[in-house]
Amino acid sequence: MIITLTGKPCSGKGTLAKVLKDKYNFKVYSVGEIFKEEAKKRGLSSEEFNKLLLSDPKYDNLLDERTVELGKKWKNENVVFDSRLAWHFIPHSFKVFLDLDEDEMAKRLVNSDRTGKEKYTDIEEAKRTVIERFNAENVRYQKFYGVDNTDMSNYDLVLSSKNKTPEQLAEIVYNAYKKHFKIK
């Protein structure tokens, strides 16, 4: 049974997916990692690649088709999709949104170990960038798919990752997942 993780930038989706993998034996499929690899191949930052995608959806379509295909293939397996839109493309999943306030997003971005063009030293620049990125992605999702990632009614569980360890988040998500799918 599939968990789809989405949420605000820097909310800990990738870390949570890793803990679910390690602690509860889930497979992990990270669309974000594939997205970053595609941006890097083109010598672009995530923000620059997002802007390119607004005018050319072919890369989105490639990732989306793969997500749909794997969602069907892995329907009965324990899989976490770390993806902004997997909840939309895999309707039978347990849909989780990780929330985080803008100041904490910026703080995490500045303190992250990201390399290259995504390295920030100023909190205000990081906040502006992370908010622009999230909003640009949502504009793209509305334009191409007619979905609003910020509509919390899309999700089975909305959870703030602020002041919680990845292990605490994983336990909350796993217990809600078991309840959702009636797993003992």
N, C-alpha and C positions, 0 to 999 in steps of 0.2 A: 504494500500500500504506500502511496506516494505522499510526501510532504513537499509542498512548494513554499519556499522562503522568498519573500520580497521585503522591501522596506526602504527606509531612508539611507542615503549614502553614509558609510562609516558606522552603520548601526550594528555591525558584527555578524552579518549574514554568513559570510565565509567561515568565520571562526565557529559559529554555531553549527554550521553544516559539518565541520571537521569533528566537533565534539560528538554530534549525533552519530557520525561514522565510527569514531573510536569507542564510544561508550555503549552504543546500542546497535552496532553492526549494520549501519545503513550504507548503501552505495551513495556517492555524491556526484552530481553532474552540475558543473558551474558554468553557466552561460557567461557570467561576468569575466571569468578568466579567459574564455575564448574571445570575448569582445576585446579585452585588453591586448591579447596576442595579435588580433587583426589590426588594431590601432598601431601597435608597435611595428608590425610588418610594414606599415605605410609611413612610419616616422611621425606619427601623430599622437597627441595626448588624447585622453578620453574625451575631453571637452571638444577638441577639434574633430575627432571622429564622430561624436554626436552631431555636430553641425553638418558634417558630410552626409550623415544618414538622413537628415531632414529632407534632403533633396534627392537622395538615391536609396530607396529601401531594399535594394538587392541583398545587402548583408544581413539586415533584419530578417528578411524572408528566409534566407539560408538557415539562420539560427532557429527561427520559429518552426520551420518544417522539421528540423532535427529534433526539437523539443517535443512536437506532436508525435513524431514517429517513436521516440524513446518512451514517451508517456504511455503509449499503447503497448509497446513491447514489454515494459517493466510494470504494467498495471498491478500485478500481484506480488511484486517484490518490495522490499524496504529500501526506498530510494528517496533522497533529498535532492530536489532541484533548487539550486541557488540561482535565482533568475528573477528579474523584474516582472516578467509577464507569464511565467509558467502557470501561475494560478488561472490565467485566462485560457491557455492552450491545453491544460490538463484539468478539465472541470471536475473529474472524480477525485482530485487530490484533497488533502487537508491543507487549507490555505492559511499561511501565517504571514503577518506583516509586523516587522520590527520597526518600532518608532523611536525617534530620537530628536531632541530639540536642536535648533540651529547652532547654538553656542557649543554644545557638546560635539556635534558633527565637525565643526571647524577645529575644535581642540584636538579631536582624534586625528583629523587629517594632518594637522601641523606636526603632531607627535608620532605619526605613522612612519614606518620604515620604507615607504614607497620611494622609488628611485626615479630619476629622469625628470621629465617635465612636470610631474605632479608633486614636486617637493616645495613646501611652503614654509616660510618662517614667520609670516604675519597672520595673526588670527583673523583680522578683517578681510584680507585678501582670500584666505581659505574659506571663510564663511560665504563671501560673495560667489566664489567659484563653485562651491559645493551646492549652493542653492540654485545657481544658474544651471548647473548640470542636471539636477533633479527636475527642475522645471522644464528644461529643454527635452529631457527624456519623456516627461508626461505629455508635452505638446505633441511629440512624435507619436506616442501611443494613441492619443485622441485622434490625430490626423489619419493614421493608417489603420487603426483597429476599432476606433470608437469607444475606447475604454479609458477610465480615469483611475489611475493608480492611487490617487489620494482619497477615493471613496471607500471608507472603511467597511461599508456593507459588503464589499467583495470578499471579505476574509472571514475565516472561521475563528481565528484568534489574532487579536491585536495586542502587542506586548511592547512595553518600553524596555529598551536594553540599558538605559541609564541606571547606574548603581546596582547592576546585577552582573554576576560573573557569567561567563559562557556556560559553565556547568549548571548554574541555577537556571539559566534560560533553557538549556537542553532538557532538564528535568521537567520544567513546566510544559514545554512543547511536547515532550514524549508522553507525559501523562494525559494531556489534552488530546493528543493523537490517538492514544489507546481508547479513550472515552469516545471520541468521534467515530472510530471504526469498530467499537464494541469488542476490543481485544482485551483478554484477561491477562 
